Amino acid sequence: MDKLEKLKSVIKQFVDERDWNKFHSPANLAKSISIEANELLECFQWDEENYDLDDVKEELADVINYCIQMSIVLDLDISTIVLDKLEKTKLKYPVEKCKSISTKYNKL
């Protein structure tokens, strides 16, 4: 079992033990991801250079946790969906057009 599958298993066990699956609809998980992502952003709200790394780690862990839970609920393979999206993104942002620039794909 690779690390990602082990992590999914540990998270699933944690949720199952607490009987929280009934609360984990895709919509509720999407809301939780958004809420936690905003808490992550809050770590940088007033100072982008002097932030508390421990706070960042905590909030990033929450975001990742909820993303993994959504993949479990929707029976999605995380590696597959990330790699599929990366392939689409490569087409939108070919290296020869976008290297070292942050221009949106429709403006390249």
KAURGI-V758267 format. One record per residue. N is the residue number from 1. RES is the residue in three letters. NEAR is the number of other ideal C-beta (glycine too) atoms within 8 Angstrom. Layout:
n->[N & N]
res->[RES & RES]
near->[NEAR & NEAR]
//
This chain:
n->[1 & 2 & 3 & 4 & 5 & 6 & 7 & 8 & 9 & 10 & 11 & 12 & 13 & 14 & 15 & 16 & 17 & 18 & 19 & 20 & 21 & 22 & 23 & 24 & 25 & 26 & 27 & 28 & 29 & 30 & 31 & 32 & 33 & 34 & 35 & 36 & 37 & 38 & 39 & 40 & 41 & 42 & 43 & 44 & 45 & 46 & 47 & 48 & 49 & 50 & 51 & 52 & 53 & 54 & 55 & 56 & 57 & 58 & 59 & 60 & 61 & 62 & 63 & 64 & 65 & 66 & 67 & 68 & 69 & 70 & 71 & 72 & 73 & 74 & 75 & 76 & 77 & 78 & 79 & 80 & 81 & 82 & 83 & 84 & 85 & 86 & 87 & 88 & 89 & 90 & 91 & 92 & 93 & 94 & 95 & 96 & 97 & 98 & 99 & 100 & 101 & 102 & 103 & 104 & 105 & 106 & 107 & 108]
res->[MET & ASP & LYS & LEU & GLU & LYS & LEU & LYS & SER & VAL & ILE & LYS & GLN & PHE & VAL & ASP & GLU & ARG & ASP & TRP & ASN & LYS & PHE & HIS & SER & PRO & ALA & ASN & LEU & ALA & LYS & SER & ILE & SER & ILE & GLU & ALA & ASN & GLU & LEU & LEU & GLU & CYS & PHE & GLN & TRP & ASP & GLU & GLU & ASN & TYR & ASP & LEU & ASP & ASP & VAL & LYS & GLU & GLU & LEU & ALA & ASP & VAL & ILE & ASN & TYR & CYS & ILE & GLN & MET & SER & ILE & VAL & LEU & ASP & LEU & ASP & ILE & SER & THR & ILE & VAL & LEU & ASP & LYS & LEU & GLU & LYS & THR & LYS & LEU & LYS & TYR & PRO & VAL & GLU & LYS & CYS & LYS & SER & ILE & SER & THR & LYS & TYR & ASN & LYS & LEU]
near->[4 & 5 & 5 & 8 & 8 & 9 & 9 & 12 & 9 & 8 & 12 & 9 & 8 & 8 & 11 & 8 & 6 & 6 & 6 & 7 & 8 & 5 & 6 & 10 & 7 & 8 & 6 & 9 & 13 & 9 & 8 & 9 & 12 & 8 & 8 & 12 & 9 & 8 & 10 & 12 & 8 & 8 & 11 & 7 & 6 & 2 & 7 & 4 & 4 & 3 & 10 & 6 & 6 & 6 & 9 & 11 & 8 & 8 & 13 & 9 & 8 & 11 & 12 & 8 & 9 & 12 & 10 & 12 & 12 & 13 & 13 & 10 & 11 & 7 & 5 & 8 & 6 & 11 & 7 & 8 & 10 & 8 & 8 & 8 & 8 & 8 & 8 & 8 & 8 & 8 & 7 & 6 & 10 & 7 & 6 & 5 & 7 & 10 & 6 & 2 & 5 & 2 & 7 & 5 & 8 & 4 & 5 & 8]
//
